[in-house]
Amino acid sequence: MAKNESSKSKAEIYREERKARIAKAAKKNAKSIEKRSTAAKIAKKAVAIVLAVAIVGGIAWKTIDELGVIEKFATAVTIGDEKISAAKFNYYYSSQYNQMVSQSNYYSQMGYDIGFDTTLPPDEQTTKDADGNDTTWSEVIKDNAVDYAQFVTAYYNEAVKNDYKLSEETQAEIDELIENYREQAASSNYSLNAFLRQNFGPGFNEKAFTEQITMEYLAENYYSDKQSELTDAVTDEAVKAEYDANRKDYDYTDIRYYSFAFTTLKANEGETEAQLKDRQKAENDKVIAEAKAVFDKVTNEETLIAAVKEYKNKDAEKPSDTDYTTFTKNAQYESLVTAISEEGADWAFDAARKAGDKTMITGEKAVYIIVTVNPIYAMNSVDVRHCLIKFDAADENNVTDEEKKAAHKEAKALYDAWLAGDKTEKSFEKMVTENSEDEGSASTGGLYEGIRISDSYVAEFEDWSFDSSRKAGDSGIIETEFGYHIMYFVSDNTDDLDWKNTIKSTMGSESFTEYQETLLAEDGEYKITANDTWTNHAAKDYCDKIRKNNAYSAAYGA
């Protein structure tokens, strides 16, 4: 039975409110993350973005003003006191279109279809808006362009107000970006200014482009550093207070349990509701009695396993040695609420729990016998090194025993040779650098620093790395779906606790969300006033350009 509001403790109410705030923060930050990635992708993949709407056969961007003079002075969007020209809005629309193309291609490679056809103009295809109403993709892109214009304007101005400067390294990236565009323009026999006009519309030249990219870099970097600043501002006292008030939201436990499921009966012909209810109760009471008989034999984890085996094999002609119980390692509170009910999770996360404690809980669908294996504990990060020897498999999804044996033989030979030497971390690092097939870590001696149980490594790698008995210098060989890993345990970072990291990050995110909500408020300093005439003009012109390019390609096979 669900708790009513009046029975909830202050801690529970606070936790629910906090979760709601986190959910709200995640939703509000979603657009900002997209905006950040847009700026980063423009910076890092400039040529690829230009090619997304390639210049085909010299087709020009035709508008009501060929030279873009009107577009330089016409205002498409006003952000607070800042006027965004129609020429600049052409750029924002273009960049958001290319962002959508990149996003669609990425998800397509992952096997997902977001419903955006990169071969069609966006005004010829529909989708749903945030309220579930039909709209065109062009409207979505236009709205994204307006939002991105607000983002860049607001964060750029805040950066300037706070005398925020770009590093020499970042400035060098901007210079390199401009040169990438210049080279791409030259390869197509265009001047840079002509190339930029073709891709971002009339009125957009090298000077405007350089200023725009600089603004985006400054806005992006200030955005990131502001997040870090607010996270760093979270005090240790605030973090500890949150942890003490809500430990079960951050700690872990190891339990073993077995569930006796109730069978839901159906009414027999002519049976009344009351009769069915009585028959269901009798059936449930039978299951409860069977569970109690097993429960009485349990004193610890091992006896639970034995008692359940005995129960399952009582009528079997040939007893099975199957372990019918479930062992849940590194379990968190919410996962146990789902698996064994809120009552079971509360019991498991009681601070008074000791190893070997047991309970029997009757839920709506089953009876659970639960034994504590390791009472609640805090997790921390660890550092490990590994050397990967992949399976040399003809079919990586169906590795043969022979292929596994060959990989294991190679891994064991390397491991034995290392064991025969000085067995130091330095010699292990050398062995990894010379032999590991993990391209991501071979150059660093197979080092994975600060990994956490929540990072979702493959189970075997995770189990070895986070074994509670692990200590510095431990080594061994494990098998995963990727091959054999020669492992070396570097350090158990007992002062780098997961709960400290999680709470500090969450509080910092909440602070940043509040900051951004104020900064980008609808009626705030950077409120948006859009001139639909020019924003629609930019969208239509861009879609017309795609139509012309498509027509040219169809006619000339380009």
Long-range contacts (C-beta under 8 A, 24 or more apart in sequence): 11-245, 11-246, 14-245, 14-246, 15-246, 15-249, 18-246, 21-510, 21-513, 22-506, 22-509, 22-510, 24-513, 25-509, 25-510, 25-512, 25-513, 28-513, 28-516, 28-517, 29-509, 29-512, 29-513, 29-516, 31-147, 32-151, 32-223, 32-516, 34-99, 34-144, 35-147, 35-148, 35-151, 35-152, 36-220, 36-223, 36-224, 37-99, 38-95, 38-96, 38-99, 38-148, 39-152, 39-216, 39-217, 39-219, 39-220, 40-220, 41-99, 41-102, 42-95, 42-213, 42-216, 43-173, 43-174, 43-177, 43-213, 43-216, 43-217, 43-220, 45-102, 46-177, 46-180, 46-181, 47-180, 47-181, 47-184, 48-102, 49-95, 49-98, 49-102, 50-181, 50-184, 50-195, 50-199, 51-184, 52-97, 52-98, 52-101, 52-102, 53-94, 53-97, 53-98, 53-199, 53-545, 53-546, 53-549, 54-549, 55-188, 55-190, 55-195, 55-198, 55-199, 56-549, 56-552, 56-553, 56-558, 57-552, 57-556, 57-558, 59-545, 59-548, 59-549, 59-552, 60-198, 61-197, 61-198, 61-201, 61-202, 61-541, 61-545, 62-541, 62-544, 62-548, 63-201, 63-202, 63-537, 63-541, 64-537, 65-202, 66-202, 67-202, 67-203, 68-197, 68-201, 68-202, 68-203, 68-204, 69-203, 71-201, 71-202, 71-203, 71-534, 72-203, 74-531, 74-534, 75-531, 75-534, 76-530, 76-531, 76-534, 76-535, 76-537, 76-538, 77-146, 77-149, 77-528, 77-529, 77-530, 77-531, 77-535, 78-528, 78-529, 78-530, 78-531, 79-149, 79-150, 79-153, 79-154, 79-526, 79-527, 79-528, 80-153, 80-154, 80-524, 80-525, 80-526, 80-527, 82-153, 82-157, 82-526, 84-149, 84-153, 85-203, 86-203, 86-534, 86-537, 86-538, 87-201, 87-202, 87-203, 87-204, 87-208, 88-149, 88-204, 88-208, 88-212, 89-145, 89-149, 89-534, 89-535, 89-538, 90-200, 90-201, 90-202, 90-203, 90-204, 90-538, 90-541, 90-542, 91-200, 91-201, 91-204, 91-208, 91-209, 91-212, 92-145, 92-146, 92-148, 92-149, 93-141, 93-142, 93-145, 93-535, 93-538, 93-539, 93-542, 94-199, 94-200, 94-201, 94-542, 95-145, 95-148, 96-141, 96-142, 96-144, 96-145, 96-148, 97-122, 97-141, 97-542, 99-144, 100-137, 100-140, 100-141, 100-144, 119-550, 120-546, 121-543, 121-544, 121-546, 121-547, 121-550, 122-539, 122-543, 122-546, 123-539, 123-540, 123-543, 124-543, 138-539, 138-543, 139-539, 141-539, 142-535, 142-536, 142-538, 142-539, 145-535, 145-538, 146-528, 146-530, 146-535, 150-520, 150-526, 150-528, 151-219, 151-223, 151-520, 152-215, 152-216, 152-219, 153-215, 153-219, 153-526, 154-219, 154-519, 154-520, 154-525, 154-526, 155-218, 155-219, 155-220, 155-222, 155-223, 155-226, 155-519, 156-215, 156-216, 156-218, 156-219, 156-222, 157-526, 158-222, 158-226, 158-519, 159-218, 159-219, 159-221, 159-222, 160-218, 162-222, 164-218, 164-221, 164-222, 164-225, 166-214, 166-217, 166-218, 166-221, 170-217, 170-221, 173-217, 174-210, 174-213, 174-214, 174-217, 177-213, 178-206, 178-209, 178-210, 178-213, 181-209, 201-538, 201-541, 201-542, 226-512, 226-515, 227-508, 227-509, 227-512, 228-508, 230-508, 230-511, 230-512, 230-515, 231-504, 231-505, 231-507, 231-508, 231-509, 231-511, 231-512, 232-508, 233-508, 233-511, 234-503, 234-504, 234-507, 234-508, 234-511, 238-507, 239-500, 239-503, 239-504, 239-507, 242-503, 242-507, 243-499, 243-500, 243-503, 247-349, 247-351, 247-376, 247-499, 248-333, 248-345, 248-346, 248-349, 248-376, 249-333, 249-334, 250-378, 250-498, 250-499, 250-502, 250-503, 251-332, 251-333, 251-349, 251-376, 251-377, 251-378, 251-499, 252-330, 252-331, 252-332, 252-376, 252-377, 252-378, 252-379, 252-453, 253-331, 253-336, 253-348, 253-349, 253-353, 253-372, 253-374, 253-375, 253-376, 253-377, 254-327, 254-328, 254-329, 254-330, 254-331, 254-372, 254-373, 254-374, 255-327, 255-328, 255-331, 255-336, 255-348, 255-370, 255-371, 255-372, 255-373, 256-301, 256-304, 256-305, 256-325, 256-326, 256-327, 256-328, 256-370, 256-371, 256-373, 257-325, 257-326, 257-328, 257-339, 257-340, 257-344, 257-368, 257-369, 257-370, 257-371, 258-294, 258-304, 258-308, 258-324, 258-325, 258-326, 258-368, 258-369, 259-326, 259-340, 259-366, 259-367, 259-368, 259-369, 260-287, 260-288, 260-290, 260-291, 260-294, 260-366, 260-367, 260-368, 260-369, 261-287, 261-365, 261-366, 262-287, 262-365, 262-366, 262-367, 263-287, 287-367, 288-362, 288-367, 291-360, 291-367, 291-369, 292-360, 294-369, 295-358, 295-360, 295-369, 298-358, 298-369, 298-371, 299-356, 299-358, 300-355, 300-356, 300-358, 300-371, 301-356, 301-371, 301-373, 304-358, 304-369, 304-371, 308-369, 327-373, 329-463, 330-379, 330-453, 330-466, 340-368, 340-370, 341-368, 344-368, 344-370, 348-372, 348-376, 349-376, 351-376, 374-468, 378-497, 378-498, 378-499, 379-452, 379-453, 379-466, 379-497, 379-498, 379-499, 380-492, 380-493, 380-494, 380-495, 380-496, 380-497, 380-498, 381-449, 381-450, 381-451, 381-452, 381-493, 381-496, 381-498, 381-501, 382-451, 382-465, 382-466, 382-470, 382-489, 382-490, 382-491, 382-492, 382-493, 383-447, 383-448, 383-449, 383-450, 383-451, 383-490, 383-491, 383-493, 384-447, 384-448, 384-451, 384-465, 384-487, 384-488, 384-489, 384-490, 385-425, 385-428, 385-429, 385-432, 385-445, 385-446, 385-447, 385-448, 385-487, 385-488, 385-490, 386-432, 386-436, 386-438, 386-441, 386-446, 386-448, 386-461, 386-485, 386-486, 386-487, 386-488, 387-411, 387-414, 387-428, 387-431, 387-432, 387-435, 387-436, 387-438, 387-446, 387-485, 387-486, 388-436, 388-437, 388-438, 388-446, 388-482, 388-483, 388-484, 388-485, 389-414, 389-435, 389-436, 389-437, 389-483, 389-484, 389-485, 389-486, 390-437, 390-482, 390-483, 391-482, 391-483, 404-479, 407-483, 407-484, 408-477, 408-479, 408-484, 410-484, 411-477, 411-483, 411-484, 411-485, 411-486, 412-477, 414-486, 415-475, 415-477, 415-486, 418-475, 418-486, 419-475, 423-473, 423-475, 425-473, 425-488, 425-490, 428-475, 428-488, 431-486, 432-486, 437-483, 446-488, 447-490, 450-493, 450-496, 452-498, 452-501, 453-498, 454-498, 458-482, 460-485, 461-485, 465-489
